[in-house]
């Protein structure tokens, strides 16, 4: 074992102070870095080995603190914090910007016809279903039936909202019509996320003390976690779906887009991508990843159990998911 690197670096927690918004933002700018999806399996496995070895007190010769933290963030970007399993590539937070900019840009470009609305809302909800399942909290697996129900319900809700609002906005300003995809996405998030994480609402998510000692499972904690994620996801989509419509509405009146109408989609995708590069990490940072709640807000049975084993405990902690 090398003595170059101390063994007391707490890599269970992020590098930056998570009690502040700035610290959480720094953390999520690293986690959502799109370059992470380009890492090879060999690089991912190497990062996992460094992290696992360090936790066992084994330090590779010459390893620096910066290299350790880099390995931690590579590991966190690809492996689930509760199960330890490698996450589906497009479900990782590092894939959010490239995937969402493409899908959202197309949703906002091709929103005028019913077939286009059906196709892009279906694509978006299929992607959301993968993301929500990949970034669930806890280690309780969903059954195939639960997955199917969540997927169909969210897709139906998004399509119904989009088509309904499209019908209502046919006789109003074209600018208002451009906001229909955002309304559909917001409605779908309110359906998709709770449904994809319905098992957490039934059996609860693991809650721990400040030191990470598992105390039990709480459905109340799951409700708080899911509500925070829904708010973050809606706000995450807002800049990319609220700012480009104004810009595109102006550009489409100019000679350039009238001459090259095919440029509308690439410009829209680029605008959405620019917004998402900042909105994704900043909105993930709105709430601490290691969320907490008062013991008195837990279920009575769990409160009683904690009262017997840790009577002095006032707050419990849990992974809210993303």
Helices and strands as residue ranges (DSSP letters): H 21-31, G 34-38, H 41-55, H 65-78, G 89-91, G 93-95, H 96-109, H 114-134, H 144-168, H 174-177, H 180-196, H 198-203, E 205-208, E 214-218, H 219-251, H 255-259, H 263-284, E 290-294, G 295-297, H 300-309, E 315-319
